[in-house]
Amino acid sequence: MKKYLFYQNMIRLWALILLQTMRTAGTVGVAVLINMLIDAVQAAIAVKDVKTLIDCGIICSIYAFGLGGVILAAERLKAANIRHIMLNLRRGIVHGALDKRISDYQGRNSAEYITLLNQNLGTFEESYLKNLLSVYDSAIGILIAVILLVWIDPFIAVISIAAMAIPGLIPKVFGKRLGVLQSGIMQSAEKYNVKIKDIFNGFELIKTYQADKRLERLHDESANALEDSKARMADTMALLYALANMASVAVQFLIMTLAGIFAVKGLITIGSIIAVTQLTGQVISPAFRLSAQISQFKAVKPICGQIKENMQGTDVCGHMPVQQEMEHALVLKDVSFSYESNPVEDASAVEHVSLQFDRGKKYAVVGRSGSGKSTLLKLLAGYYDSYSGRILLDGSEGRQVRATLIHQNPFLFDDTIRNNITLYETYPDAAVKGACHLAGLDDLIDSLEGGLDTEVSENGSRFSGGEKQRIAVARAILHREKVFLLDEATSALDSETTNFVEDSIFSLENTTCIAVTHKLTPNSLQKYDEILVMDNGKIVQRGSYDRLLAASGPFSELYSAGMRSSDS
């Protein structure tokens, strides 16, 4: 994380340090000018001549204007630094997430990322970044003020330095508790984000089953837990501030009393009393602030750890293998894979599968629900690397085939149809419209006032399941992948549209197609070069449509059940 805070920001950081030093020195130096100005007033009263006093006032005015300019420049540069660092952190976290394997990403809840990028990074900015600069200001301010106090009166300077340590001891008492409380806030915020994401994503389901009150109750429980954790943090910080402030004020009163005694004894001037009061404040108040800032540093430590973990995601999780086009064949040799969360002991989603998919051929994968069909496609697409056996691309292991996987429920971004098809790449308008035609989208596009530039709303909520599937097919066709993995990609389409879309995909030159389907109709199945029948994670039968139909076995049973279902 130091890379994002310092190394990538070195020039701006040094410029800011220079300006902040000038600003702090200038602010502390005001006490010296006040001392000079009050002594000038006393002298003017004594000699009945205001010339020296006027000269002193002009110097102070010029000083004030110069200090204002330095403060303006420092504040603007500080804002620029924070913007640059926060932007790089957000980019780094998103890059770390997108650099993960699909299987690694699926092991985490998206609410964790949402909480990190919103609430936790906001806390990091306020309690760490801005505090980091304030700590430097406080330290420099204390150093300069102590030097000036030594110049005015060494004894008072020693007392101020000793008193400064009192507020600084307070964070040590609260440090561990603050870290625990901040971790509690992070966990409560993540749980709350999970709950509200479920509520809004499942809105139709909630209304259908009239579960409004139940979900409101669950929301209130999560909201209460979040606000209670924040309140506990606020109460602890309030106690810390109260104790530190009490110590700070008491010490300032003590030093002012001592300065008054010294003035009565003629050891310092009236101007020096004011200067000592000002400088003491420049020592004690920053020490008080340091106490609070150190406490906030301790509280934000869990967030720093979370940010660091996500920034290192590209190192912890291996990169996706380089994807390559299939020139000849994709081969599976005795491949087995099981989900870690599978509740059935020793059960496998895919078990001892050996297959060869040749370039340009079309394959259908059929079987009952839960037989491993979708998992087989995901293995081919490179979702998982924890399988046993070997997957060879053109005879080589460790290479990932470049393919597009179209799901039964495709995801659409909250953007235009065009951007959902192009995925934010630049394509000629004719190419986009050509892909839409092959996907059977012409009528839909023509019926929309905005055409391809129509907004699809969140996850395509304004479109039917079949329309979303056709948009996903158009996306795959436009990107011209040579291997299509279709996981019930036309399940929401009628027979006529399904045939049109399948013919469009099959007509693409040198395209290999591996499709999971439940549509066991002659028109559809006769298009495939080979049909693979799966049961309990195994390939139990394979062959052409005519050959499998003629033989008794799992396929004929599935086919008969499918035909009866379509007839009814």
C-alpha positions, -999 to +999 in steps of 0.1 A: +000+000+000+030+023+005+033+024-033-001+041-036+005+065-007+040+075-013+060+061-043+035+070-070+029+104-054+064+115-045+067+149-062+032+161-049+040+147-015+073+166-011+057+198-024+028+194+001+053+188+030+071+220+021+039+240+020+026+224+052+058+232+070+056+268+058+020+270+069+026+256+103+057+277+109+037+308+098+008+300+121+031+294+151+050+326+142+019+346+148+026+344+185+060+361+180+044+389+160+017+394+187+045+396+212+062+423+190+030+441+184+020+443+221+055+454+231+053+481+204+019+493+219+035+496+253+065+515+238+042+538+219+022+546+250+054+554+269+070+577+243+037+590+228+049+581+192+030+557+170+055+555+141+070+522+153+036+508+160+024+516+125+055+500+110+049+469+131+012+468+120+023+470+083+046+440+088+019+421+105-005+428+076+019+417+050+026+386+071-011+378+072-016+381+035+014+359+028+002+333+053-032+332+037-016+325+003+004+297+017-027+282+034-047+284+002-019+266-018-014+240+009-051+232+011-055+228-027-024+206-029-036+185+000-070+180-018-051+170-050-029+146-031-059+129-014-078+127-047-048+111-064-042+085-036-079+076-033-083+072-070-053+049-072-066+029-042-100+024-058-083+014-091-061-010-073-089-027-054-111-031-085-080-043-105-073-068-077-109-081-078-111-083-116-077-101-117-091-130-096-101-163-111-139-167-113-138-194-087-119-171-063-143-143-068-173-165-063-160-175-029-166-139-016-198-119-012-200-089-035-213-069-005-177-071+010-163-052-021-192-027-020-186-020+017-149-016+011-152+007-019-178+029-002-179+030+036-145+016+045-125+037+020-144+068+032-134+060+068-098+054+056-098+088+039-110+107+069-093+087+097-060+078+080-051+100+050-063+133+064-050+124+098-016+115+084-012+151+072-026+165+105-001+144+125+027+160+105+012+195+111+009+188+148+045+175+151+060+204+132+039+229+152+050+214+185+086+215+175+086+251+164+065+263+193+089+246+218+119+263+201+102+297+205+092+289+241+129+281+249+138+314+233+113+333+255+117+313+287+134+278+290+117+270+323+082+274+308+093+254+277+103+225+299+070+225+317+051+226+284+071+196+270+064+176+302+027+185+301+025+176+264+030+140+273-001+138+294-027+138+265-004+116+245-007+087+271-045+085+267-046+067+233-026+038+248-055+031+272-080+030+244-060+016+214-069-020+215-106-014+222-108+010+193-095-016+169-120-041+181-149-016+177-138-007+142-137-044+132-173-046+146-184-017+124-169-033+093-186-066+100-220-049+107-217-028+076-210-058+054-239-077+068-262-047+063-251-043+027-258-080+021-293-076+035-302-044+015-287-060-017-310-090-011-340-069-005-337-048-037-325-077-059-354-099-046-381-072-046-404-091-069-401-123-049-408-103-017-440-088-031-451-121-046-450-139-013-461-108+007-429-110+028-427-072+032-430-072+070-406-101+075-379-084+053-384-051+070-378-068+104-346-084+091-335-050+077-342-033+110-322-059+129-292-054+105-296-016+107-298-016+145-266-038+147-248-014+124-259+018+142-252+002+176-216-007+166-211+029+154-226+043+186-202+022+207-173+036+187-187+072+191-191+067+229-155+055+233-142+084+211-163+109+232-147+096+264-113+098+249-118+134+236-132+144+270-102+131+289-077+145+265-094+179+263-096+181+301-059+174+304-051+199+277-071+228+293-058+221+328-022+222+316-028+255+297-042+271+328-012+260+348+013+274+323-006+307+320-006+310+358+032+304+359+037+330+331+017+356+352+039+349+382+070+354+361+056+387+348+048+400+383+084+392+393+096+412+362+111+381+345+091+385+313+071+413+296+034+416+291+039+408+254+058+377+264+029+365+285+006+367+254+033+349+233+037+322+260+000+317+261-002+314+223+028+291+221+016+270+249-016+265+230+006+256+200+022+228+221-007+215+242-035+217+215-015+198+189-006+173+216-043+169+223-050+165+186-022+140+183-038+120+210-071+118+191-053+112+157-033+083+171-065+068+184-081+071+150-050+055+135-055+025+158-092+023+151-087+023+113-060-005+114-085-033+104-095-013+073-059-008+063-054-045+066-085-051+044-073-027+018-038-042+018-053-077+014-073-066-016-044-047-032-023-079-030-050-099-046-031-102-078-002-118-060-022-141-038-045-154-065-028-166-096-035-149-129-059-164-154-039-184-180-034-167-213-063-175-235-056-190-270-077-199-300-083-236-306-066-248-337-073-285-336-089-300-305-098-295-268-092-327-249-102-338-214-084-368-199-099-385-168-110-351-154-128-350-121-140-320-101-161-316-069-173-285-051-159-279-017-194-270-004-210-303-017-228-317+013-227-353+000-194-370+010-172-380-019-198-367-044-184-352-076-199-327-100-178-342-128-162-376-124-135-393-147-146-375-179-125-381-210-137-363-241-123-347-273-139-317-289-127-310-325-126-276-341-157-267-361-179-294-347-211-290-328-218-309-295-249-312-274-247-321-237-279-335-222-289-351-190-311-347-159-308-316-137-277-319-114-259-343-137-228-320-141-236-305-175-231-268-164-200-277-144-185-294-175-189-261-194-174-241-166-143-264-165-139-259-203-143-221-198-115-221-172-136-212-142-119-238-119-083-251-117-088-274-087-097-304-109-078-337-112-068-351-146-057-331-176-073-306-200-052-302-232-056-274-257-041-286-290-020-311-272-006-287-245-016-285-209-019-253-189-033-233-218-068-218-217-091-220-247-105-187-258-143-192-255-175-174-247-199-189-222-236-178-225-256-186-194-293-193-191-297-161-171-273-137-188-261-106-169-268-071-185-251-039-173-273-009-164-264+007-197-275+008-233-282-023-255-252-012-277-228-011-248-241-045-235-234-060-269-200-043-276-189-044-239-175-009-243-154-017-273-157+003-306-173-016-334-188-004-367-225+002-365-230-023-393-212-051-373-234-045-343-266-046-363-253-077-381-248-095-348-283-083-336-298-098-368-282-132-363-294-132-327-330-124-338-331-090-323-342-070-353-379-067-343-370-057-307-345-030-318-370-016-344-397-014-318-376+007-294-376+045-298-339+046-288-329+016-309-295+002-299-290+032-276-320+022-254-312+018-217-318-017-205-322-007-168-307-027-139-297-062-152-321-058-182-352-056-160-372-040-188-367-070-211-380-106-210-357-135-203-357-144-240-348-109-251-319-109-226-307-142-240-307-129-275-287-098-264-262-121-249-260-142-281-255-110-301-227-101-278-210-134-283-215-133-321-201-098-323-169-107-304-163-135-329-151-162-305-144-195-322-157-216-293-193-212-281-203-227-247-241-224-244-256-232-210-294-233-218-287-201-238-320-204-257-342-219-229-365-188-228-370-187-266-398-203-286-390-231-310-389-209-341-366-183-326-344-211-311-339-226-345-331-193-360-305-184-333-290-219-334-287-218-372-270-184-369-244-196-345-238-229-364-234-209-396-204-190-383-172-202-400-149-226-381-170-222-349-170-250-323-202-252-303-208-271-270-243-266-259-262-278-227-298-281-236-331-295-223-348-290-257-348-326-269-365-321-303-355-336-336-351-302-353-326-292-327-307-324-319-301-334-356-279-303-360-253-316-337-223-338-348-224-356-314-246-358-284-231-364-249-253-378-222-244-371-186-256-387-154-241-383-119-211-364-133-202-391-159-205-394-196-228-425-198-236-424-236-224-405-267-231-406-304-252-390-332-289-383-328-299-412-350-275-437-334-286-428-298-323-428-307-319-463-322-302-476-291-319-482-258-304-464-228-303-430-209-308-409-241-339-427-253-354-423-218-346-386-217-359-381-252-391-399-245-397-378-214-389-346-232-413-354-261-441-362-236-434-329-218-436-310-251-468-327-262-485-319-229 
